[in-house]
């Protein structure tokens, strides 16, 4: 029996791991479409900015 580690998605805004039952959204960068952006519920509610690591697009 192998022990595999679960890799939790990281919120792009606050860099905190998102929990499985947390209300998160994920979408590809609206500008380049290459990077998957993860946003936790708290960052969405507070309109914290995020930045695409590929093209530099910033959004709330």
KOLLUMBA-720102 format. One record per atom (N, C-alpha, C, CB): residue number from 0; residue in one letter; atom name; x, y, z. Coordinates in steps of 0.05 Angstrom, whole numbers, plus 5000, padded with zeros to 4 digits. Glycine has a CB too. Layout:
BEGIN
NUM,A,CA,X,Y,Z
...
end
This chain:
BEGIN
0,X,N,5017,4977,5000
0,X,CA,5000,5000,5000
0,X,C,5018,5025,5000
0,X,CB,4981,5000,5024
1,X,N,5016,5041,4979
1,X,CA,5033,5065,4978
1,X,C,5018,5089,4990
1,X,CB,5040,5071,4948
2,X,N,5034,5106,5002
2,X,CA,5022,5130,5014
2,X,C,5028,5153,4995
2,X,CB,5034,5136,5042
3,X,N,5007,5162,4981
3,X,CA,5010,5184,4963
3,X,C,5001,5210,4977
3,X,CB,4993,5180,4937
4,X,N,5015,5231,4973
4,X,CA,5008,5256,4986
4,X,C,4989,5271,4968
4,X,CB,5034,5273,4991
5,X,N,4968,5282,4980
5,X,CA,4949,5298,4966
5,X,C,4960,5326,4962
5,X,CB,4922,5298,4981
6,X,N,4960,5336,4938
6,X,CA,4970,5363,4931
6,X,C,4946,5381,4930
6,X,CB,4986,5363,4904
7,X,N,4944,5399,4950
7,X,CA,4921,5417,4951
7,X,C,4927,5441,4933
7,X,CB,4916,5427,4980
8,X,N,4907,5451,4919
8,X,CA,4911,5476,4903
8,X,C,4918,5499,4921
8,X,CB,4886,5482,4885
9,X,N,4934,5518,4911
9,X,CA,4942,5542,4926
9,X,C,4927,5566,4915
9,X,CB,4972,5546,4924
10,X,N,4915,5582,4933
10,X,CA,4902,5606,4925
10,X,C,4923,5625,4912
10,X,CB,4887,5620,4949
11,X,N,4917,5635,4889
11,X,CA,4936,5653,4874
11,X,C,4939,5679,4889
11,X,CB,4926,5657,4846
12,X,N,4919,5688,4904
12,X,CA,4920,5714,4917
12,X,C,4935,5712,4944
12,X,CB,4892,5724,4922
13,X,N,4928,5693,4961
13,X,CA,4940,5692,4988
13,X,C,4960,5670,4992
13,X,CB,4918,5689,5009
14,X,N,4964,5653,4972
14,X,CA,4983,5631,4973
14,X,C,4978,5611,4995
14,X,CB,5011,5642,4977
15,X,N,4953,5609,5003
15,X,CA,4945,5589,5024
15,X,C,4933,5565,5010
15,X,CB,4925,5602,5044
16,X,N,4939,5541,5020
16,X,CA,4926,5517,5008
16,X,C,4896,5518,5012
16,X,CB,4938,5491,5021
17,X,N,4881,5510,4992
17,X,CA,4852,5509,4994
17,X,C,4843,5482,5003
17,X,CB,4839,5517,4966
18,X,N,4823,5481,5020
18,X,CA,4813,5456,5031
18,X,C,4792,5444,5012
18,X,CB,4802,5460,5059
19,X,N,4789,5418,5013
19,X,CA,4770,5405,4994
19,X,C,4741,5415,4996
19,X,CB,4770,5376,5000
20,X,N,4731,5422,5019
20,X,CA,4703,5430,5021
20,X,C,4700,5461,5020
20,X,CB,4690,5420,5047
21,X,N,4722,5475,5016
21,X,CA,4721,5504,5015
21,X,C,4710,5513,4988
21,X,CB,4750,5516,5019
22,X,N,4696,5536,4989
22,X,CA,4683,5546,4965
22,X,C,4704,5562,4948
22,X,CB,4659,5565,4972
23,X,N,4717,5548,4930
23,X,CA,4738,5561,4913
23,X,C,4729,5561,4884
23,X,CB,4765,5545,4916
24,X,N,4743,5579,4869
24,X,CA,4738,5579,4840
24,X,C,4765,5575,4826
24,X,CB,4724,5605,4831
25,X,N,4764,5564,4803
25,X,CA,4788,5561,4787
25,X,C,4781,5568,4758
25,X,CB,4800,5532,4788
26,X,N,4799,5582,4745
26,X,CA,4795,5591,4717
26,X,C,4822,5597,4705
26,X,CB,4776,5615,4716
27,X,N,4823,5595,4679
27,X,CA,4848,5602,4665
27,X,C,4850,5632,4662
27,X,CB,4849,5588,4637
28,X,N,4874,5642,4662
28,X,CA,4879,5671,4660
28,X,C,4863,5682,4637
28,X,CB,4909,5676,4656
29,X,N,4848,5704,4642
29,X,CA,4831,5716,4621
29,X,C,4847,5728,4598
29,X,CB,4813,5737,4633
30,X,N,4873,5734,4603
30,X,CA,4890,5746,4583
30,X,C,4903,5726,4565
30,X,CB,4910,5764,4596
31,X,N,4919,5708,4577
31,X,CA,4935,5689,4561
31,X,C,4922,5661,4559
31,X,CB,4962,5686,4572
32,X,N,4905,5654,4578
32,X,CA,4892,5628,4578
32,X,C,4910,5604,4584
32,X,CB,4879,5624,4552
33,X,N,4934,5609,4594
33,X,CA,4953,5587,4598
33,X,C,4956,5579,4627
33,X,CB,4980,5595,4588
34,X,N,4950,5597,4646
34,X,CA,4955,5591,4675
34,X,C,4928,5588,4689
34,X,CB,4971,5614,4688
35,X,N,4926,5567,4705
35,X,CA,4902,5561,4720
35,X,C,4904,5578,4746
35,X,CB,4899,5531,4727
36,X,N,4884,5596,4750
36,X,CA,4883,5613,4773
36,X,C,4863,5600,4793
36,X,CB,4873,5642,4765
37,X,N,4872,5598,4818
37,X,CA,4855,5588,4840
37,X,C,4849,5611,4859
37,X,CB,4868,5564,4855
38,X,N,4824,5615,4867
38,X,CA,4817,5636,4886
38,X,C,4800,5625,4908
38,X,CB,4802,5659,4871
39,X,N,4809,5630,4933
39,X,CA,4793,5621,4956
39,X,C,4770,5640,4961
39,X,CB,4811,5619,4982
40,X,N,4751,5631,4976
40,X,CA,4727,5647,4981
40,X,C,4733,5673,4994
40,X,CB,4707,5631,4998
41,X,N,4751,5673,5013
41,X,CA,4758,5698,5028
41,X,C,4770,5719,5009
41,X,CB,4777,5691,5051
42,X,N,4789,5710,4992
42,X,CA,4802,5729,4974
42,X,C,4781,5740,4953
42,X,CB,4825,5716,4959
43,X,N,4763,5723,4945
43,X,CA,4742,5733,4927
43,X,C,4724,5753,4940
43,X,CB,4725,5709,4916
44,X,N,4716,5748,4965
44,X,CA,4698,5766,4980
44,X,C,4712,5793,4985
44,X,CB,4689,5753,5006
45,X,N,4738,5792,4991
45,X,CA,4753,5816,4997
45,X,C,4765,5829,4972
45,X,CB,4775,5810,5016
46,X,N,4759,5818,4949
46,X,CA,4770,5828,4923
46,X,C,4800,5831,4923
46,X,CB,4756,5854,4916
47,X,N,4814,5812,4935
47,X,CA,4843,5813,4935
47,X,C,4853,5808,4907
47,X,CB,4855,5792,4955
48,X,N,4874,5823,4899
48,X,CA,4884,5820,4872
48,X,C,4899,5794,4868
48,X,CB,4903,5843,4865
49,X,N,4900,5785,4843
49,X,CA,4916,5762,4835
49,X,C,4932,5770,4810
49,X,CB,4898,5737,4829
50,X,N,4953,5756,4805
50,X,CA,4970,5762,4782
50,X,C,4978,5736,4768
50,X,CB,4996,5778,4791
51,X,N,4976,5736,4742
51,X,CA,4984,5713,4726
51,X,C,5014,5712,4725
51,X,CB,4971,5715,4697
52,X,N,5025,5689,4730
52,X,CA,5054,5685,4730
52,X,C,5065,5684,4702
52,X,CB,5062,5660,4745
53,X,N,5048,5680,4682
53,X,CA,5057,5678,4654
53,X,C,5058,5705,4640
53,X,CB,5039,5659,4639
54,X,N,5035,5719,4641
54,X,CA,5033,5744,4625
54,X,C,5033,5770,4642
54,X,CB,5009,5743,4608
55,X,N,5030,5767,4669
55,X,CA,5029,5790,4686
55,X,C,5002,5803,4689
55,X,CB,5048,5810,4677
56,X,N,4981,5791,4677
56,X,CA,4954,5802,4680
56,X,C,4946,5803,4710
56,X,CB,4934,5785,4664
57,X,N,4935,5825,4718
57,X,CA,4925,5828,4746
57,X,C,4895,5833,4746
57,X,CB,4940,5852,4760
58,X,N,4882,5821,4765
58,X,CA,4854,5824,4767
58,X,C,4844,5820,4795
58,X,CB,4840,5804,4749
59,X,N,4820,5830,4801
59,X,CA,4809,5825,4827
59,X,C,4791,5800,4827
59,X,CB,4792,5849,4836
end
